[in-house]
Structure formats: structure tokens, C-alpha cells
Amino acid sequence: MKKIGFLTGSASILALPMVASAQLANSGDGGAFQDLLENIVDFTNDILIPFIIAIGFLVFVWGMFRYFIAGGANDEAKQSGKSLMIWATLGFVLIIVFWGVINLIASSTGLEGDNIDDIPTADVFGA
């Protein structure tokens, strides 16, 4: 019984866009809210993420300095430098994933700045 309910629910959720006759808007103009979202995406892509990557690079270089140069014979300093390099590498991976998610959302919602003008539409009522 649960399997039938699950299949019915899944099918109805997948069919919802067809039932609603959902289609994209032809104008591509979301007004001030679209401009705000485009500005946030541009700020994130152009300023914020490169700045965070630069800070992560500096932390990684500082960790290398502490591990190789300052840590020489001191095991505690080596461990601290190793820890900094690991966290900086993890930060690089996470920020690149975040950057990818932001660009994926921007491209899938049409906020990357390119307007699509010739979107095919269905003429349901023959107007």
C-alpha cells in the first residue's frame, strides 16, 4: 500500500508542470528584484569568491611556511602548519563547490545576464 502511495505521489509531482501548463515568460524582465539578484550574483562571482580564494591561498602559504621553515625541528609547529594547509585545501574545495552552485542556480534561473528572447510558447487558446 505504501508503494502505491509513493508511486502515485511521485507521478503527480512529476506531472504538476504539465497540469499547470507552466511555461517560461517571454519578456525575461523581472524588474527590480531581478536586477538585485543579478547584482548579488555578479558581486559573488566577481569580488567575493576571488577574495576568499586569495585569503585561502595566503593561509595555505602561511601553513607551508610554518610546516617547512618555522617548524624545522618543532613537531608542534609542524602539526600546526599541516593543519593550516589541510583547512586551506578544504576551504578551496568548498568555495569552488559554492561557486559552482551559484553559477548553476544563476544559469538555471536566467540570472547570468543573458536574456532569452525567442522562447517557444504553446498557443493553447488559438489567440
C-alpha positions, 0 to 999 in steps of 0.5 A: 500500500505504501508503494502505491502511495509513493508511486502515485505521489511521485507521478503527480509531482512529476506531472504538476508542470504539465497540469499547470501548463507552466511555461517560461515568460517571454519578456525575461524582465523581472524588474527590480528584484531581478536586477538585485539578484543579478547584482548579488550574483555578479558581486559573488562571482566577481569580488567575493569568491576571488577574495576568499580564494586569495585569503585561502591561498595566503593561509595555505602559504602561511601553513607551508611556511610554518610546516617547512621553515618555522617548524624545522625541528618543532613537531608542534609547529609542524602539526600546526602548519599541516593543519593550516594547509589541510583547512586551506585545501578544504576551504578551496574545495568548498568555495569552488563547490559554492561557486559552482552552485551559484553559477548553476542556480544563476544559469538555471534561473536566467540570472547570468545576464543573458536574456532569452528572447525567442522562447517557444510558447504553446498557443493553447487558446488559438489567440 
